[in-house]
Amino acid sequence: MTMSDSSNIADNGVEDDVQLYRAYRDTRAGLRLAGRFMPYRWYELPERLTAIWMAYAQMLDEFSTELANTLNDLTNHVQRLQAWAIVIEPMDDDEKMAATHEFIDVLATNAVNLPYAIKSRFAFAAAHLCHQANMTRDFASWQDDLPLDVEIDLNTSGIYGRGWGKKYNRFKRAVEAIGARAYRDATGDFRNAYNHRFSPRFVVGMTGMVTRNRNEQSGGFYYGFGGREPLALADIVALLTTECRHCYTAFEALQALVEEQIGAIRAFDTAPHSSAQAN
């Protein structure tokens, strides 16, 4: 093969990719958005805040923006994957493998992992915001005892959110629904498998040809053979559509929780004794 031949093959490959991506863009343009986008700057803090609320105000600004960004990314990813599912449907396996390698794999990997990230970010945001807002409950005894960021999870936010009653409980139930067992099972526990073992592939390809399992009766082990089928894009789209709905519900629950906290902050700052407490 001459250098000219290699150049022609490369040029043809690029042209094929361009045509494929154009087909994807045209297909996506014809799709109706199945989800909805989360809003920005939806809250209203008092114009004048005492200095003790600086951390709360800046955290709320960052957390609300980043959560909206991530949820909106997931919503867009669902539509992107839906378009790709349509484009590759008539292809043979070799063509599907090429499309997956060039365009789909990174997108799908990120999308399937996002519910876990969103769940953790909700817990992180709520823990910090509840911790700061708890100063409105009993300022004199409040302690800055929140664990380090790397230690925060949904259980942590539950400890610091318990004083916010129904609003926090509604938020917690909504967050628990994200990336729950049904999603983990349907995706082959993708997050853990991707980070610690070998995750299912997308569109084409088998994984897990041999699995080691425990016999619950004898306590011994046995080996299973056969492998796991790849995750189909249509199935992923359906699963992530459900996850989007869970995320939207959690976002709305966080909004309600924050609104209650802002009301408590406003009442605290306007109380006759608040300036003395804050100094």
Sequence and secondary structure as in RCSB ss.txt:
>XXXX:A:sequence
MTMSDSSNIADNGVEDDVQLYRAYRDTRAGLRLAGRFMPYRWYELPERLTAIWMAYAQMLDEFSTELANTLNDLT
NHVQRLQAWAIVIEPMDDDEKMAATHEFIDVLATNAVNLPYAIKSRFAFAAAHLCHQANMTRDFASWQDDLPLDV
EIDLNTSGIYGRGWGKKYNRFKRAVEAIGARAYRDATGDFRNAYNHRFSPRFVVGMTGMVTRNRNEQSGGFYYGF
GGREPLALADIVALLTTECRHCYTAFEALQALVEEQIGAIRAFDTAPHSSAQAN
>XXXX:A:secstr
  HHHHHHHHHHHHHHHHHHHHHHHHHHHTS   S    SS     SS  GGGHHHHHHHHHHHHHHHHHHHHHH
HHHHHHHHHHHHHTT  HHHHHHHIIIIIHHHHHHHHHHHHHHHHHHHHHHHHHHHHHGGGT GGG       GG
G  HHHHHHHHGGGHHHHHHHHHHHHTTT HHHHHHTTSHHHHHHHS    BSS  B SEEEEE TTTS EEEEE
S B  B HHHHHHHHHHHHHHHHHHHHHHHHHHHHHHHHHHHHHHSTTHHHHH 
